[in-house]
Amino acid sequence: MKYIQRTAELHLIQTLSRQFPIIAILGPRQCGKTTLAKQTKHTHYFDLENPRDLARFENPQLTLENLDGIIVIDEIQRKPDLFPLLRYMVDNNVKKQKYLILGSASKELIQQSSESLAGRIAYYELGGFGIENFPDTIQRLWQRGGYPPSILAKTESQSIEWREQYITTFLEKDIPQLGIQIPASTLRKFWTMLCHYHGQILNFSELGRSLSVSDTTIKKYLDILSGTFMIRLLMPWYVNIGKRLVKNPKLYIRDSGIFHTLHFIENFKQLQSHPKLGASWEGFVIQNVARSLKKRNEELAFYHTHAGSELDLFWQNKGKSWGIECKYQDAPTITKSMKIVIKDLQLSHLWVIYPGKEKYQLEKNITVLPAEQMPAVWKYSG
């Protein structure tokens, strides 16, 4: 499998490590966390899915206290009792240690570590590969998704097979390891149902009726898939403008390749004729914008009024407001909705991301932008 250097991510990790004694790299399994960690100047590496390493952590203080340098602990969510010990180690400057901890469950890891490691830890969310890694092959990246084994597979069939196995392993192995006792068949059915909501505003009651479960159970399942980086729940932006605003979140399957696999889309020709083509493009763009901005999910939002005005992505930075619209069109034009949201949200700039090759202005503060140029424009808005 071809090796892709992730220079920007490595530089950011190194920058954070100069300020914090503990760095947590969070993200889904197989997104490249381990590969990135091994590129650092670490002196010791432990994988808690390795039975031998796990056994060494039966007595973690004895294992760690004589080590120095950068210590990597992979899949740390398997040993949540380590966090108080790590606090003791860094507070007492034992051997001038620094820790790089990796985890596949964001919500659980943050809850476990936030109390004992507050002020000592920085979090970095790593996704799969993005447009900045494959600017010349966006079509393949969109179709296969950003997981390294999928995008770098030699053939289309190998990529599809990997994604199918990934979904099965996630449901049958990863979820039970987190202590979540939900039948894999139930969660897969729910996950597949969510595909039809991709890019749409969630209706909890409708989902509950479809599965014959309560709204509370639906929200529990959503928390599981969100906390393991499988889905993104984008909350609506509220402004006091006297308009009726949508209040439920919008849902996206984070990885476009996983989304396509759950929809049984095997190639680009099938994707082009699929009813979810526009929604797929929207999710792909939003995932790449989010990773380029390096913002937490709660810092991003969408905007939607009951009158029909909407904005796919909204964020604030440097005292200004910014927006994204995703259009799978040959040549997007200005719409009434764009003018309304610019006024409602007082946007400094609105970018319309499309799959074409030419960048052009619709108005002074509205730019149509090819997808491959996205990473270059966030330097003053991200």
Secondary structure, 3 states (H helix, E strand, C coil): CCCCCCHHHHHHHHHHHCCCCEEEEECCCCCCHHHHHHCCCCCEEEECCCHHHHHHCCCHHHHHCCCCCEEEEECHHHCCCHHHHHHHHHHCCHHHCEEEEEECCHHHHHHHHHHHHCCCEEEEECCCCCCCCCCCCHHHHHHHCCCHHHHCCCCHHHHHHHHHHHHHHHHHHHHHHCCCCCCHHHHHHHHHHHHCCECEECCHHHHHHHHCCCHHHHHHHHHHHHHCCCEEEEEECCCCCCCCECCCCEEEECCHHHHHHHCCCCCHHHHHCCCCHHHHHHHHHHHHHHHHHCCCHHHCEEEEECCCCEEEEEEEECCEEEEEEECCCCCCCCCHHHHHHHHHHCEEEEEEEECCCCCEEEECCEEEEEHHHHHHHCCCCC
